[in-house]
Amino acid sequence: MPKLDNWSLVGIESPSLHGNVSDSPNFENGEFIRTSYICKAIDGNHVQTYSGSIYELGTVDPLYERMYPNALQRLIESLNKK
């Protein structure tokens, strides 16, 4: 399953993630990508996009985490409210 590290949330109404991907058949390890729109949380640290991709969320971008403390928890909670 692909994993995103150094990730941050981009967009408000149609949010997606930026980050460095690993373990993906479509990208090289460490490649910086932007996901398609996120539609739901799968569990505590996995999200699904509208295209059907599932990502494990690893480390949060340090600057993003400073700006938005508890970024992972906040993201999961906001997706569960939809």
C-alpha positions as CSV (number, residue, x, y, z in Angstrom):
1,M,0.0,0.0,0.0
2,P,1.4,3.4,-0.9
3,K,2.5,5.6,2.0
4,L,2.8,9.4,2.1
5,D,5.4,11.0,4.3
6,N,6.1,14.7,4.8
7,W,2.5,15.3,3.8
8,S,0.3,18.4,4.0
9,L,-3.3,19.1,3.1
10,V,-4.0,21.2,0.1
11,G,-7.4,22.8,-0.7
12,I,-10.5,23.2,1.4
13,E,-13.6,22.3,-0.5
14,S,-11.9,19.5,-2.5
15,P,-8.9,18.6,-0.3
16,S,-5.9,16.6,-1.5
17,L,-2.5,15.8,-0.1
18,H,1.0,16.7,-1.1
19,G,3.8,14.4,0.0
20,N,6.6,12.0,-0.7
21,V,5.2,8.6,-1.7
22,S,6.7,5.2,-1.2
23,D,5.7,1.6,-2.0
24,S,3.6,2.7,-5.0
25,P,3.5,0.8,-8.2
26,N,2.9,4.1,-10.1
27,F,5.7,6.3,-8.6
28,E,9.3,6.1,-7.6
29,N,10.0,5.9,-3.9
30,G,10.4,9.5,-2.5
31,E,8.7,11.1,-5.5
32,F,6.7,14.2,-4.5
33,I,3.0,13.8,-5.5
34,R,-0.4,15.4,-5.1
35,T,-3.2,13.0,-4.6
36,S,-6.6,13.2,-6.1
37,Y,-9.3,14.5,-3.8
38,I,-9.7,12.8,-0.5
39,C,-13.1,11.4,0.2
40,K,-12.9,9.4,3.4
41,A,-10.8,8.1,6.2
42,I,-10.3,4.3,6.4
43,D,-9.0,4.1,9.9
44,G,-6.6,6.1,12.1
45,N,-4.0,6.7,9.4
46,H,-5.4,5.7,6.0
47,V,-7.3,7.8,3.6
48,Q,-9.1,7.0,0.3
49,T,-9.2,9.3,-2.7
50,Y,-12.1,9.7,-5.2
51,S,-10.0,7.8,-7.7
52,G,-10.0,4.8,-5.3
53,S,-6.4,5.0,-4.2
54,I,-5.7,4.3,-0.5
55,Y,-2.7,5.9,1.2
56,E,-1.2,5.3,4.6
57,L,-0.3,8.6,6.2
58,G,3.2,8.7,7.7
59,T,5.0,11.7,8.9
60,V,3.4,15.1,8.6
61,D,5.4,18.0,7.0
62,P,7.0,19.7,10.0
63,L,6.0,23.2,8.9
64,Y,2.4,22.1,8.3
65,E,2.3,20.4,11.8
66,R,3.5,23.6,13.4
67,M,0.8,25.6,11.6
68,Y,-1.9,23.0,12.3
69,P,-1.0,21.0,15.4
70,N,-2.4,17.4,15.5
71,A,-2.8,17.6,11.7
72,L,-3.4,13.8,11.3
73,Q,-6.1,13.7,13.9
74,R,-7.7,16.9,12.6
75,L,-7.7,15.5,9.0
76,I,-9.3,12.1,10.1
77,E,-11.9,13.9,12.2
78,S,-12.9,16.2,9.4
79,L,-13.2,13.3,6.9
80,N,-15.4,11.4,9.4
81,K,-17.8,14.3,9.7
82,K,-18.6,14.1,6.0
